[in-house]
């Protein structure tokens, strides 16, 4: 993992560091975490490690198993199907609202996020995933809907786990074209076109993910 920097509140720092490591793919689904090893790596006692693991388990990022310790949670095919079914609707709504409510600042952020994603190295899956999630997060932020933002944050965690578990690359040939279509509809203030472009994009990757997990698409 990246270097741990000891903050004033150690338990919060450990929690944020481990959470980022899971969401960024430094710690992969199924990987086991040891309190002693992490404590030595971070230079802290086992107590803040244990507290952070408990919080991350409550968040749904880790899972504790009797006599087996703690590991990064793996996602079942059924959960992936449910996740992409909901994501299709939420991303569509976010794009439609962004088309209505985005500001010039939002427009600049969206263009910059997509430019950075398109310029990322295709073989760097972790970077591709991080930048892809960041672009979609920009769309949600441009929607200016607090309730949607809260729901999207929880969903993003699930999507990150699925992406790291399956290794479905964001550099799939259609991805760049689909992202461009979403951005164009948002910037042209075409809510329904933005909604459909976002839904198609999620549906495309949902099929790939479920195929990888050996499940039928929704």
Secondary structure, DSSP 8 states (H G I E B T S, - for coil): -------SSHHHHHHHHHHHHHHTTSS-TT-EE-HHHHHHHHT--HHHHHHHHHHHHHHTSEEEETTTEEEE----HHHHHHHHHHHHHHHHHHHHHHHHH--HHHHHHHHHHHHHHHTS-TT-HHHHHHHHHHHHHHHHHHHT-HHHHHHHHHHHHHHHHHHHHH---TT-HHHHHHHHHHHHHHHTT-HHHHHHHHHHHHHHHHHHHHHHTT----
